[in-house]
Amino acid sequence: MSRYRPPSPPKSAYITQEGAQALLAELKYLWKEKRPAVTETVREAAAQGDRSENAEYIYGKKQLREIDSRVRYLEKRLEVCTVVDRFPSDQSRVFFGAWVSLEDEEGNVKEYRIVGPDELDHHADYISIDSPVARALLKKQEGDEVMIRLAAGEKVYFIEAIDYRLA
């Protein structure tokens, strides 16, 4: 049995203004605050002597690798991302950045915002533009019926409202 995994499909390169600011703030925090603090901790641990059995030194080096990896990812991702900082001219349809209110057949209403894949951890009501739900919603209008395939089967939703506003 092989450990080979095919590469994941590329993520969409769109990001909202708020998402870009959040990623830039994370990058600044990691590079200007956290990395220097961890570097100082590693320097102090290294000064204690034997590094092979020094848990603080080993853990600090691991933290530095993780920070550097995340910094590299953020820098590369911010280079390729396109910041969508204005709303579409046709606001009656669902596009990137839209808040969409969906009602299921039982009458339950949920509201989601379609955002880039890098913004999902910032808000519970965000869905990625790459998700099957968002793909089904794109270019639909209020009152349209949308069939979405879920793991439990297909489900029908009605688009109650489309709104373009900042988070």
Secondary structure, DSSP 4 states (H G I P E B T S, - for coil): -----PPPPPPP-EEEHHHHHHHHHHHHHIIIIIHHHHHHHHHHHHTTS-STT-HHHHHHHHHHHHHHHHHHHHHHHHHHPEEE-S--S-TTB--TT-EEEEEETTS-EEEEEEE-GGGGGG-TTEEETTSHHHHHHTT-BTT-EEEEEETTEEEEEEEEEEE----
